[in-house]
Amino acid sequence: MKVTDHRLERAPCPRCGLECKRHSVKEIIKNKVKHLKSVHYCTKCLKYFTTGPNLMGKYNDAIRCRAVALVIHEGMTLDKASKASKKAIGKHVPLGTIHSWVCNYRQRQVEMAMEASNA
């Protein structure tokens, strides 16, 4: 079995940027490949995060960011953003998927604003 190793001793928190120590190692097996990922804990945000590639979803971060940017920053409808994604990557991205990405993005923005106002 092939093994990919994405373990890091320290990694920056994706929320606040603080360098965090490794808490544990997570083992994921997908398509007969074992992936080792580090699980880190941020003492400032009090949140856990992992390093390495996103193995759970079909779409990479570039596709997600582009679709969210089209909807939020450029004001496109979900339907037009879906069609633009299909044109860009040759793969249909469902409207519900883009909608959930946009909702998650907005929720993170609200959380970050709340944290900034409390600091």
Summary of the structure (lengths in Angstrom):
residues: 119
radius of gyration: 16.9
end to end distance: 47.3
largest distance: 48.6
contacts: 300
relative contact order: 0.12
helix: 40%
strand: 29%
